[in-house]
Amino acid sequence: MNPSHDINTVMRTLADPTRRAVFERIVESEEITVAELTKGSGVTQGAISQHLKSLKLAGLVAERPEGRNVFYRAEPEGLGPMVDWMSHYGLFWRERFANLRTLLKEIDP
């Protein structure tokens, strides 16, 4: 993974709701063009291109040029820093649920 693709970069990139919506549309498609992303988005093609640039720099999407079109696809590895960060908190919740299970058994044996 590129060292610049850290948790701060990924979170900052996905913090923008329009960019997050663009990313979600890419995730739902195997591959998608800028023109397809622009249709029905309410955002200009130039704005979509800027969002795609940010997503690409964060390692969240990859592009494949073909003739006059560029196809974008999601890069699951780009979410790695966020997954790693969230997994740290998984332990926190597992412990809390274990404590809740013990408490419930004590209350209602």
HELIX and SHEET records of a PDB file:
HELIX    1   1 ILE A    7  ALA A   15  1                                   9    
HELIX    2   2 PRO A   17  GLU A   28  1                                  12    
HELIX    3   3 VAL A   34  THR A   38  1                                   5    
HELIX    4   4 GLN A   45  LEU A   57  1                                  13    
HELIX    5   5 PRO A   76  LEU A   79  5                                   4    
HELIX    6   6 GLY A   80  ILE A  107  1                                  28    
SHEET    1   A 3 ILE A  32  THR A  33  0                                        
SHEET    2   A 3 ASN A  69  ALA A  74 -1                                        
SHEET    3   A 3 VAL A  61  GLU A  66 -1                                        
END                                                                             
